[in-house]
Amino acid sequence: MATLLYERLGGLDAIKAVVEDFVARCAADDRINQKFGRTDIPRLKKMLVDQVCEATGGPCTYVGRDMKETHRGLGVTAGEFDALVANLVATLNKFNVPQPEQEELLGALAPMKPDIVEVESAKTATPLPASYQTAPPMR
Ligand code: HEM
């Protein structure tokens, strides 16, 4: 039986470390960080850990909003999507995640792209629309 991607990534502790590094890279990245200007970052980290854990076969349940609802009205461009994915790849390289596992993880995220990208443009650093409704804070 093939081992779950969750296990090959190193389980929950490894996924938490990846999410920490990835979110820090995104926060430092002027191509995309404006979009997170009103975001509850602890919630975002928890949601990303749960989403990756569940999507890779781990024992987590993602209870956040679906990708379309979450990103609706953010005005994310294709260029900003690519910038975010490049940050993820940089994180995976830092943690020495092997190529097959990287490809499998990126392959699991790729189908979400049409639900996230609203603007087919290579532009980056586009502003966060004032009308965007953020998620409620975690209780
Ligand atoms: C495959 C790519 C992506 C995945 C898997 C993903 C996943 C997520 C998840 C799980 C959340 C949390 C939802 C919740 O709190 O209910 C979230 C929130 C968010 N995402 Fe993404 N995302 C992706 C790409 C992007 C891109 C490219 C941008 C913009 C550059 C972006 C901007 C945001 C922002 C600003 C929030 C916080 C929304 C808030 O303040 O409530 N995401 N994303």
Boltz pocket constraint, residues with backbone or C-beta under 6 A from the ligand:
constraints:
  - pocket:
      binder: B
      contacts: [[A, 32], [A, 35], [A, 36], [A, 38], [A, 39], [A, 40], [A, 43], [A, 44], [A, 47], [A, 48], [A, 51], [A, 63], [A, 64], [A, 65], [A, 66], [A, 70], [A, 71], [A, 74], [A, 76], [A, 77], [A, 80], [A, 81], [A, 82], [A, 84], [A, 109], [A, 110], [A, 112], [A, 113], [A, 116], [A, 133], [A, 134], [A, 135], [A, 136]]
      max_distance: 6.0
